[in-house]
Amino acid sequence: MRGKLATLRASVPATRGRASLLSLAILLVPILIGAPWVSPADGQTAKDRKIVIRVAPEYPETLKQLYIGGVVHVQAVVAPNGTVERTALLGGNPVLGQSAMKAIKQWKYANAAAREELEIWVEFDPHR
């Protein structure tokens, strides 16, 4: 792993410095610890709404044993009080999508002035 990090470090332009390395580290942590991966910025698109409570999705044991994985794309509607009102599967394996949506419905976001629609990507990797 040290060789890969050295390669990644060497590929970061000097003008970006530590901020780029920090961004890269944030993206690599879920991969290194074997957790289901959620896209940058806590699974959100352009919004900066912070997740207060995140529940990890359960990997269906049958799919994991059959080495069936993938990325699911979920849309979540978050109320002003931070609760997830509803979710919809936008793409990916339907069984993995159900697991991801079940977990996302338990997430709690920071309070905000208005209701928001967020797009979340969750990766299921059977090799972890």
N, C-alpha and C positions, 0 to 999 in steps of 0.2 A: 504494500500500500504506500510506503514511503516514496517509492519511485513514481507512482502515479501523482502523488501530491506535488512532488518536485516538478513534474511535467506541467501540471496545472498552474503552479506558481510561476513557472517560466513563461507561460502563455498569456499571463495577465499584463496588459500594457502598463508601463511605468506611470502614466498620467493618472491612472485610477487608484493605484496604491492599495492601502488597507481596506478601503470600502469595498472594492471588488473582491478581495480575499474573504471578507466577512460575508458578502452575499453568496459567494461560492460555498463557503462553509455551511451556511444556513440551508442551502439546497442539498448538500451532501449528508448532513446529519441523519435524516430519516433513512437514507440508503445504508449508511454504516451501522445503524442500530437495529435495522430490520423491521422498522415500523411501517405500516401502510403509508404511502407517500401522499401528501396533500400539496397542491401547487403552491408556489411562492405567495407571500403576503397572506398566510393563513387560509389558503384556498380561495381567496377572493380575486376578483378581477381588478378593476381600477379603484375600488373602494378601500378605505383605511379603517374599516370597522374591526375592532380587536375582538378575538375570541377569548372569552373568560373561562368557559368550560368546554373541553373537547373530549368526546367519547370516541375511542378507536373502533372502527368497524370490525365485526367478527368475520374471519375468513371461513367460508363454508368448508367444513372438513372434507367432504366428498370432492369438491373442486380442487382443493389443495392436494389431496392424494393423487388426483388425476393430472396434476401439474397444469391446471387450467387457471390462467390469471389474465390480467389485462388492466386497462384503465377505464374507469367509468366517469362520465361527465354528468354532473347533477346541478340542477338549478334549485336554489333555496330562496324562499321569501322570508325575510327577517322583520319582525315587528319592531316598532320603536323601543319597546321594553327589552329587546334582545332575544326573545324566544323565536325559534324557527316555526313559522306558521304552517308551511307546507313545502314539500319537495317534489321535484319531477325529474325523471331520468331522461337526459338528453342524448345519451349514447353509451355504448358499452354492453357488456354481458348483463342480461336482465337479473340473473341470480345474484351476481356481485353487486349490481345496482341496488337491489332490495336491501342488501346488507349495509351498503354505504348510506342509503337514505334513512334506514332505521337509526344508524348512529348519528347522522347529521341532525335529525329531528331532536336529539337530546342535547345538542350543542347550545351554549348560551353565549350571546354576544354582548358587548358593551351597549349601554343605552345610546340612542341617537334621536334626532329630531323627527325622522320620517321612516317609513317602511322602505326596505331595500330589497332588490333582487340580486343575488350573488350567484356566480358560476363557480363550481368547485369540481376539481379533478382528484380522484382517489385511485391510486395504483395498488393492485393486488399482485404480489410477486410470490409464486409458489416455491421459489428456491430460497426463501429467507426463513 
